Amino acid sequence: MNTLLKIANALDRFQDRFGKYLYWLALAMVLVGGFNTVVRYTDKFTGMGISSNMYLELQWYLFSVLFLLGSSYTLRHDDHVRVDILYSKLSAKGKAWINVLGTLILLIPFCLLMLWVSWPAVANSWAVMEVSPDPGGLARYPIKTVLLVAFVMMLVQGMSMLFRNVAVLMGSVPVLEGAGFEGVDDSAGGHV
């Protein structure tokens, strides 16, 4: 079990580092959106021709990357939307059971399904080096690839969750009550 917890620690550290970079994408998205708005109105009154579909698509791409890649970071910190009817009232082992079952029955199969369904579209996009049909648009194949990366990262985070919750069920890890999933202290690498 210690080996699985060490793997979970490594996966979580990666998610945490990667997630910190995603914060900057939000700023970039706002800046690109603001720039696009300013140049669009500047073009309207000056005729300078600075505006381009590229800025609009770049803003969409940044939002897509932020949303797709941020989902595994959100899952790692248990900040996703949860329909909490009974979960908050359960013991640590009860929460662990729900997390294990949810991961095995819902999360992992969904990620695998999305990888299977997305692969042909991504492969085709790369095969034809797909670009936007709009004048000045961006290439589409890189953003479609983010779909695969996002679901692989979600799957990896799901495995980390699974390892930690199984450790809780086996009694291998002390649990800090009241802290939810994130409060599991595995003693093999500090706070998780």
Secondary structure as UniProt FT lines:
FT   HELIX           2..46
FT   HELIX           53..76
FT   TURN            77..78
FT   HELIX           87..89
FT   HELIX           92..102
FT   HELIX           103..107
FT   HELIX           108..127
FT   TURN            128..129
FT   TURN            135..136
FT   HELIX           141..170
FT   TURN            177..178
FT   HELIX           180..183
FT   STRAND          184..185
//
